[in-house]
Structure formats: C-alpha cells, structure tokens
Amino acid sequence: MRKTFLSSLILALLLLAAAAGRAAAAPVGSWRALQSFADISRIEMGGGRVFVLASGNIYSYNPNDGEVLTYSKVETMSDNGVAHIAWNATAKRLMAVYSNGDIDFIDQSDRVTNLSDYYTKTLTTDKTVNALDVEGKWVYMCTAFGLVKVNAAAAEIADTYNLGRNTFGMASAGGMMFAATADGLYGASLADNLTDKGVWTRKNARAYSRLFYMNGRLYGAGNGFLDVIDTSTGAFTQLGNVTFSDLQRLSDHVVLSGGDRTY
C-alpha cells in the first residue's frame, strides 16, 4: 500500500532535535564531536528508543522523555564512519558496523562493546559489508563474499559462510538458509555444514537485494519487483512492481521505502 512521505517529516524533526541536543551537550572547554546528520540511511527501533544512522553517524531519540543522544568516537564509539546498524531484540543491543569492518554494540545503558575481529582479519577477498539481517540472537553480515554470523549477545563472530559470491541479504525458512547473491538465490539445509560451499545450491536466478520471512512465507525483493518464493523448489511468483532503496521489518510488517514513496 502506498503511503505519504510523512516519515521524512518526522525524521527532519528528529534531526532538528538532535542538532539542538548537540549544541547544548558540550560544556565550555571540553572536546565536542562535530558530526553531520544530513543524510538519513537507516532507522532502527528498540529498547524504547529510535536509533538513526545519518551521514555515517548515530543518534537516538527517546519518545517517552524527548531525550536525544549522539554517539561519537570522542565520547563512546570505537571508530568513525558507521555504514550499517541493526537492533537485536534478543540481545537488547544495537549493532553498528563501520565502513572499515570494525563493529560496536550499544546496550540499553549506552555501554559500548567493541568487536574488532572482522576489521583486523586479513582476507584475500573483498570484505565489504552490504547489509545486516537479524535472526534471534544472531546478526548476519551480508558481505562481498558471503555471510558472517555474529552472536550479538556475546559480541563475537560465530561462523563464516564463504559462498564466493557478493551477498545482499539472507533469511531462514522451511529448514533452509537462503542467501540473495549477485548470481541468484542460493540455499542450503540448516542440517548441513553451512561452512561448506558445496552444500549451497542455486534455487533461482532472480537478483534479489533483500530477503525476509513473514507469516510462513519467504519473500524476495529486487530492483522493481517483489516475489513470494517456494522454499522447496525456489520457484517464485511476482507479487508486484516495487522500487525501493531500503527494507525494514517492523513487527509483523515490512516497510519498503525509496524516493518519495513508502510501501
């Protein structure tokens, strides 16, 4: 369903509140991070707050008391230039991945835990992180070579699935794990050793950029289309033509947004 672009107005108001909070937060004589929040790329809701990623920086807004907090390397964060954020409801933490691969976790008390293993790991392949997908206590980093499984509760990397393919999204459904790659939709049984590249087989050739499982059905969203996918065969039925730049799960709904439209 098409909706008005009310979300942009709300976000603009939040930006103004954040700017006011920054101006009043730093006492005279102290260091202050001069951050930009002009370009909003992601919103995550959790722990009674709204977290916003804008221009590589994070701020949060508490709708109950109006408190606005900004996060920077000067105060709490481990690095600069956040590329992705995801709220993990099970771990009650926000996971922030920097453009260089460094990772921070922010808990409900605003304590920051750093995970530098991916950043410091030497790989011969491109380590770019394309997206984050959350399942239970896990956050899956969808990367230029496959999937990295992160335990958000323990702040540690649990597994790496090197598919040898640029990966944009993942979802588990019907006893299978699926990965949206540049070469099509790949899947493997959860009973198999997922670290073995050989157990992953191509299910269809659709160029999905995001996957999500909701109400017993697997969906794949691509550039201009939305499919429902048969988890047994990989066969798909196109539900509609949708152009979007971001996909977000909100309880039992999925929001697709792009340009001046939200679905």
C-alpha positions as CSV (number, residue, x, y, z in Angstrom):
1,M,0.0,0.0,0.0
2,R,1.4,3.4,-0.9
3,K,1.7,5.9,1.9
4,T,2.5,9.6,2.0
5,F,6.1,10.6,2.8
6,L,5.2,11.6,6.4
7,S,8.2,9.6,7.6
8,S,10.5,12.2,6.1
9,L,8.9,15.0,8.0
10,I,9.2,13.0,11.3
11,L,12.9,12.4,10.5
12,A,13.5,16.0,9.8
13,L,12.0,17.0,13.2
14,L,14.3,14.4,14.8
15,L,17.3,15.9,13.1
16,L,16.4,19.3,14.4
17,A,16.1,17.9,17.9
18,A,19.5,16.2,17.6
19,A,21.1,19.4,16.4
20,A,19.7,21.2,19.4
21,G,20.9,18.4,21.7
22,R,24.4,18.6,20.4
23,A,24.6,22.3,20.7
24,A,23.6,22.1,24.4
25,A,25.5,19.0,25.4
26,A,29.2,20.0,25.5
27,P,30.4,22.2,28.3
28,V,32.8,25.1,27.7
29,G,36.4,23.9,27.4
30,S,35.5,20.3,26.5
31,W,36.1,18.4,23.3
32,R,33.0,18.0,21.1
33,A,32.4,15.9,18.0
34,L,31.2,18.0,15.1
35,Q,29.0,15.4,13.3
36,S,26.8,15.7,10.3
37,F,23.3,14.1,10.3
38,A,22.1,15.4,6.9
39,D,21.7,12.1,5.0
40,I,19.5,9.5,6.8
41,S,20.1,6.0,5.6
42,R,18.6,3.8,8.4
43,I,16.2,3.8,11.3
44,E,16.1,1.1,14.0
45,M,13.7,0.9,16.9
46,G,14.5,-0.9,20.1
47,G,14.9,-0.6,23.8
48,G,12.3,2.2,23.9
49,R,14.3,4.4,21.6
50,V,14.6,5.3,17.9
51,F,18.2,4.9,16.6
52,V,19.0,6.8,13.4
53,L,22.0,6.4,11.1
54,A,22.7,9.5,9.2
55,S,25.8,10.6,7.3
56,G,27.8,7.8,9.0
57,N,26.8,8.9,12.5
58,I,24.3,7.6,15.0
59,Y,21.9,9.4,17.3
60,S,19.0,8.1,19.3
61,Y,15.7,9.6,20.3
62,N,13.6,8.6,23.3
63,P,9.9,9.3,22.5
64,N,8.9,9.0,26.2
65,D,11.1,11.8,27.6
66,G,12.3,13.5,24.4
67,E,16.0,12.8,25.2
68,V,18.3,12.9,22.2
69,L,21.8,11.3,22.4
70,T,24.6,11.4,19.9
71,Y,27.3,8.8,19.6
72,S,30.9,9.6,18.5
73,K,34.5,8.4,18.9
74,V,35.2,11.3,21.1
75,E,32.7,10.1,23.7
76,T,31.8,6.4,23.4
77,M,32.3,4.8,20.0
78,S,35.4,2.9,18.8
79,D,35.7,4.4,15.3
80,N,34.3,6.8,12.7
81,G,32.0,6.2,9.7
82,V,29.2,3.8,10.5
83,A,27.9,2.0,7.5
84,H,25.1,-0.2,8.9
85,I,23.1,-0.6,12.1
86,A,20.7,-3.3,13.3
87,W,18.8,-3.7,16.6
88,N,18.9,-7.2,18.1
89,A,15.8,-7.6,20.3
90,T,17.1,-10.8,21.9
91,A,20.4,-9.4,22.9
92,K,18.9,-5.9,23.5
93,R,21.8,-4.3,21.7
94,L,22.3,-2.1,18.7
95,M,25.0,-3.5,16.4
96,A,26.9,-0.8,14.4
97,V,29.3,-1.8,11.6
98,Y,31.8,0.7,10.4
99,S,32.8,1.1,6.7
100,N,36.2,-0.4,7.6
101,G,34.6,-3.5,9.2
102,D,35.0,-2.6,12.8
103,I,32.0,-3.4,15.0
104,D,30.4,-1.8,18.1
105,F,27.5,-2.9,20.2
106,I,25.5,-0.4,22.2
107,D,23.4,-1.8,25.0
108,Q,20.4,-0.2,26.8
109,S,22.6,1.6,29.3
110,D,24.7,3.0,26.4
111,R,27.7,0.9,27.2
112,V,29.7,0.2,24.1
113,T,31.4,-3.2,23.4
114,N,33.8,-3.4,20.5
115,L,34.4,-6.4,18.3
116,S,37.4,-5.8,16.1
117,D,38.0,-9.4,14.8
118,Y,36.5,-8.8,11.4
119,Y,38.3,-5.4,11.0
120,T,41.7,-6.9,11.9
121,K,41.2,-10.2,9.9
122,T,43.3,-10.4,6.8
123,L,41.4,-11.8,3.8
124,T,42.3,-12.0,0.2
125,T,38.7,-11.2,-0.8
126,D,36.7,-8.0,-0.6
127,K,35.4,-7.6,3.0
128,T,32.7,-5.0,2.2
129,V,29.5,-5.4,4.3
130,N,26.4,-4.9,2.2
131,A,23.6,-5.3,4.8
132,L,22.7,-6.8,8.2
133,D,19.9,-9.3,8.9
134,V,18.8,-10.3,12.3
135,E,17.5,-13.8,13.4
136,G,17.2,-14.4,17.2
137,K,20.5,-13.5,19.0
138,W,22.3,-13.6,15.6
139,V,23.1,-10.8,13.2
140,Y,24.2,-11.9,9.8
141,M,26.6,-9.6,8.0
142,C,25.9,-10.0,4.2
143,T,29.3,-9.4,2.6
144,A,31.0,-9.3,-0.7
145,F,32.0,-13.0,-0.3
146,G,29.1,-14.5,1.7
147,L,27.7,-14.4,5.3
148,V,29.3,-13.7,8.6
149,K,27.3,-15.0,11.6
150,V,27.7,-12.7,14.7
151,N,26.5,-13.5,18.2
152,A,25.1,-10.2,19.3
153,A,24.6,-11.3,22.9
154,A,28.2,-12.4,23.3
155,A,29.7,-9.8,20.9
156,E,31.6,-12.5,18.9
157,I,31.8,-14.0,15.5
158,A,30.3,-17.4,15.5
159,D,30.8,-18.6,11.9
160,T,31.6,-17.6,8.4
161,Y,29.9,-18.9,5.3
162,N,32.2,-18.1,2.3
163,L,29.9,-18.5,-0.7
164,G,32.3,-16.9,-3.1
165,R,29.5,-14.5,-4.2
166,N,28.5,-11.0,-3.5
167,T,25.7,-11.4,-0.9
168,F,23.0,-8.8,-0.2
169,G,20.5,-10.5,2.1
170,M,19.7,-13.7,4.0
171,A,16.7,-15.4,5.6
172,S,15.9,-18.8,7.1
173,A,12.7,-20.6,6.2
174,G,11.5,-24.2,5.9
175,G,14.6,-25.7,7.4
176,M,16.7,-23.9,4.9
177,M,19.0,-20.8,4.9
178,F,18.8,-18.6,1.8
179,A,21.2,-16.0,0.5
180,A,20.5,-13.3,-2.0
181,T,23.6,-13.0,-4.2
182,A,24.6,-11.3,-7.4
183,D,24.4,-14.7,-9.1
184,G,20.9,-15.5,-7.9
185,L,19.2,-17.1,-4.9
186,Y,21.2,-19.7,-3.1
187,G,20.1,-22.1,-0.4
188,A,21.3,-24.8,1.9
189,S,19.7,-27.1,4.5
190,L,20.2,-25.9,8.1
191,A,21.1,-29.5,8.9
192,D,24.2,-29.3,6.6
193,N,27.6,-27.9,7.3
194,L,26.9,-24.4,6.1
195,T,30.6,-23.5,6.1
196,D,31.0,-26.0,3.2
197,K,30.5,-24.0,0.0
198,G,29.4,-27.2,-1.8
199,V,26.1,-27.5,0.1
200,W,24.8,-24.2,-1.2
201,T,22.9,-24.6,-4.5
202,R,21.2,-22.0,-6.7
203,K,17.5,-22.0,-6.3
204,N,16.6,-19.4,-8.9
205,A,18.4,-16.7,-11.0
206,R,16.5,-13.7,-9.6
207,A,18.6,-10.7,-8.5
208,Y,17.2,-10.2,-5.0
209,S,18.7,-7.4,-2.9
210,R,16.8,-8.3,0.3
211,L,15.0,-11.4,1.7
212,F,12.5,-11.7,4.5
213,Y,10.4,-14.4,6.0
214,M,7.0,-13.4,7.4
215,N,3.7,-15.2,8.2
216,G,5.0,-18.5,6.9
217,R,6.2,-17.2,3.5
218,L,9.6,-16.3,2.1
219,Y,9.8,-13.0,0.1
220,G,12.5,-11.7,-2.2
221,A,12.7,-8.0,-3.1
222,G,14.7,-6.8,-6.1
223,N,15.1,-3.7,-8.2
224,G,11.5,-3.1,-9.2
225,F,9.8,-6.4,-8.1
226,L,8.6,-8.3,-5.0
227,D,8.3,-12.1,-5.1
228,V,7.0,-14.8,-2.9
229,I,9.3,-17.8,-3.1
230,D,8.7,-21.6,-2.7
231,T,11.2,-22.7,-0.1
232,S,11.3,-26.2,-1.5
233,T,11.9,-25.5,-5.2
234,G,12.9,-21.9,-5.4
235,A,10.1,-21.2,-7.8
236,F,8.7,-17.7,-7.4
237,T,5.5,-15.7,-8.0
238,Q,5.9,-11.9,-8.6
239,L,3.5,-10.0,-6.4
240,G,4.1,-6.6,-7.8
241,N,6.4,-3.9,-9.1
242,V,8.2,-2.1,-6.3
243,T,11.2,0.2,-6.5
244,F,12.9,0.7,-3.1
245,S,16.2,1.6,-1.5
246,D,15.6,0.2,2.0
247,L,13.7,-2.6,3.6
248,Q,12.8,-2.8,7.2
249,R,11.0,-5.3,9.4
250,L,8.5,-3.6,11.9
251,S,6.9,-6.3,14.0
252,D,4.6,-8.2,11.6
253,H,5.0,-5.7,8.8
254,V,7.7,-4.9,6.2
255,V,8.3,-1.4,5.1
256,L,9.8,-0.7,1.7
257,S,11.0,2.9,1.1
258,G,12.6,4.7,-1.7
259,G,12.5,8.1,-3.3
260,D,9.3,9.8,-2.1
261,R,7.3,6.7,-1.5
262,T,6.8,4.2,1.3
263,Y,5.1,0.8,0.9
